[in-house]
Amino acid sequence: MSVKEWLHGGFRETLPFDVEEYYEFFWIYHVWAFLWTYMLLLSSLFMTIAGAVGHWYWREEGEPIVGYPVVRSFLRLVSYQLGTAAFGSLLVSIIWMARITFQMAAKRLKVLRRMPAAGAVLCMIQCCLGCVEWIMKYINRNAVIVAALHGESFCWSAGRAFSLLMSNILRVAAVSVASMSLILMGKLFITAVCVLVAYAWLNAPGVSKNVSGTPVTTLVVVGMSAWLVARLFLNVYVVVIDSVLLSFFEDAKSDKPLPVTRHIEGWVQKEKIFDKDEEEDKEARR
């Protein structure tokens, strides 16, 4: 069954009007518009959080946090930076749509899939498109964060973010591994607590009478819902960590870094000294 037949629901023969052949490809526009809208909302969320973090990070020593940083960041996004978020989302949605279209085309070419060489080439192309999509999403996230911090265009922000990340690649790798590990443990902890609470509640004397057998389905639904909610909330911390990291890299290059930057730099140096002393102790023991 083709896409057109699926959309018509098998009633094409009884329709009171003629359906043009090119209507079959309208689904591409609708899917692409959905992906663009989704990425625009996600980029807007990144820029709002990054703007609030920048308001906290770039304030002078002793200066209080005035007003509502999140609300002010959202108003700046709507007034000045919505085009930046839309442009980055457009690039990601085009690559995303290209990968989806290629996957659907590859599924319809059943003859090529029977050939080992052609199947391997199709698999390699899909992997390459997936890597390009992931890289573009990563660049877009860091670009909109820098754009929220500096108020510049998408292209300038993407170049600046790439320069900052590449010049501090080891620090980025260390922070990414540590932060992702903590975020993963947080998701697992929240999910486990919710499942245990649901299990205890279902086995309560007043409730267990209405439950027959082990409520596996209920616990699975609770676990999946808890994981989804935990992921939504903890992703805010991921954006905050990236915003602080890029702000630190930016301010560390200046002649007069802010107190927050000096504090983070001192902690990093302390960790380096600790590691060096630990290595010297190991060598002395040998």
N, C-alpha and C positions, 0 to 999 in steps of 0.2 A: 504493500500500500504506500503510495506516495504521500508527500506532505499535503498536497492539494486535496487528495481524497480524504485524508484524515481531518482536515479543516472543514470540509463539506459534510462530514459525517455520513457519507454514502448516499446523500440525497441530491447529488448533482443532477440526476436525470429529472427530478421533479421540481427543480428550482424555476421560478417564473421569470428569470432573467439569465442572460448569458454571462459566463465567467471567463474572463480573458486568461490566456495562458500565463502571462507575466505576473498575475496575482499570486502565483505559487511562491514567488520570491519575496513577497511582502513580509514574511516571517523573519527574514534577515533584518529588516529595518526595526521590527518590534523588539527582537532579542537584543540587537545592538543598542537601542534606546534604553532598554531596561538595564543593560550593563553600564552604560554611560551614567544613568541616573544613580545607580548603586555606587559607582566609584566617586561620583560627585558628592554624594552624601558622606561617604567615608573620608574623602579628602577634606571636606568642610569640617568634619569632626576633628581630624588631625590638626587643622589650622586653628580651630578654636582652642583646643587644649594647649597647643604650642604657644599661641599668643598669650594665654594666661600664665604659662610657665615663664615665658620671656619677661612678662611684667614683674614677676617675682625675682627672677635671676638678675636682671639688668638694673635694678634699683640701686641707689647709692646706699652706703653704709648708714644704718640707723633710720633710713627713710621708711615710713610705714606703708603698708599696702592699702592704697586708697580705693574706695569704690568697690565695684564688683568686677574682678578681673575676667571672669568667664563671660559675663554679659558684655563687657566692653570689647573683648576679643571677638565675640560673635558679631557685634555691630560693625567692627572694622572689617570683618570678613564680608558681610553683606554690602557694605558701602564701597570698599576699595579692592578686595582681593578675591571676589567671586570668579572673575575671569581667569585668574591664575589656577584656581582649583578646577575650573571647567576645562581648561586646556590640558592640564596634566591628566585629568580623568578621560578626556577624549583620546589621548595617545594610548592609555592603558586599555580602554574599551576596544579600540581598533585591533590591537594585537590579540586581545582576548577573543574577539569575534572571529579573527582570522584562524585562530587555533580551533575554535568550535566548528567553523565551516569546513576546515580541512578534515577534522575527525569525522564529520557526517559524510563528506565526500568519500573518504577512505572506506567507510562502512558500506557504502553503496557499490563500490568497485570490488565486488566479490572475486572477480577473475584475477585481479592483481594480488589479492591476498593468498591465492593458491600458489603463487610463484614465490619461492623462498627469497630470492634476491629482491623482488619488488616489495615483499612484506617487510624485509629488513630495512629497506630505504624508507618506507612509510613510517616505520617505528622510529627511525633516527630523526626524521623530519618532525614528528610529533614531540619527541624529546627536546629537540632544539627549540621548537616553538614554546614548549612549556618553560624552558630555561629563560628564553627571552621575555616571556610574560612575567616570570618571577623577578627578574632583574629590573624590568620596567616598573613593577609595583614597588620594589624597594627604592628605586631612584625617585619615583613620584612621592613616596612617603617622606623621604628626607628633604626633597625639594620644597614641598609645601610647608614643612616645618621651618626651613630656612626662610622661606618667603614670609611666613607669619612673624618671624623674629626681626627681619630687616625691611619688609614691605617692598621687596623687589619683584621682578618678573619671574616667570617660571624658568626660563632658560638660564638666566643669571643665577638663580637659586640652585638649580640642578648642578651647574658647574661649580658653584661654591661648596655645596654639600659634598660633591665628589672629591674636590680638592682637600677638604677637611678630613674626610674619611680615609682617603688614601695616604695622607701624611701622618695619620695616627692609626694605621691599620692594626697594629698589635694591641693597642688599647681597646679598639673597637671589638676585636675578637674576644678579648678577655671579658669585657663588660657584657657582650652579647651572650656568651656561654653562661656567665653567672646569672644574668637577669632571666634568661630563658629557663634555666634550671629552677630558679625560685618561683617563676610564674607557673611552671608545670607542677611543682609541688603544691602551690596554692590551689590550682585547679583540682588536683587529686584530693587534697585535704577537704575542700568544700564539697566535692562530690561524695566522698566517703561519709562525711558528717551528715549530709542530707539523706543518704541511703540508710544510714544507721538510725537516724531519727524516724524516718518513715517506717522502717522495720519494727522499731520499738512501739510506735503508735499503732501499727496494724496488729501487733500481738498484745495490745492492751486488753484487759478483761472485757471492757464494754464494746470493743470493736472487733475482737477476734471471733465473736460469735457469728458475725455477718460475713466472715471471710472463710472460704473453703479451700483448704490446702495451703501451700506456700505461695504467697503473692509475688511470684517472680515477675510477671508482666508489669505490675504496679511499681516494683522496685526498679525495673529497667527504665520505665518511663521517668520516674523520679531522678534516676541517675543521669539520664540523657538531658533532662531539663536543667538539672543542677550544673552539669558541665557546660551547657550552652550559656546559662546566665553568668557563671563564673568566668567564662571566656570573654563575654561582653564587658564585664566590669574590669577584669584584670588587664585587658588590652589597653585600658586607659593608662595604666602604669607603664606599659611598654612605650607609649607615645611620650609620657613624661620623662622616662629614662633617656630616650633618644633626643628629646628637646634639651635636657640638661647637658647631655654629652656634647651635642653640637655647640651649645652656648659656651661650654668650657673650652672646647677646642678653639673657638673664635676668640674668646677673651684672653686665652693663654698666650696668644701671639702679640698682644698689645703691650705697650711699655708700662702702663699702670693698670694691672689687672684688678678686678673687683675682689672684695674680701672673700666672697664665695669661691672664686677661682683659686685664690691663694690657699684657702682651707683645703680644697680638693687636691691641689697640687702638693701641699704638705703631706696629706694622707698618702698620696701615691708614692712620694719620695720615702715616706716612712715604711711603706710596704716593701719598697725596693731594698732599703737598708736591712730590713728584717730578713728578707730572702738571702741577702748577701752574707749576713752574719750566720744564718743557718747553714749555708753552704760551707763557710769557713769552719764551723764546728764539726761538720761531717768529715771534712778533710783532715782536721786535727785528730779525730778519733781513728781515722785510717792509719 
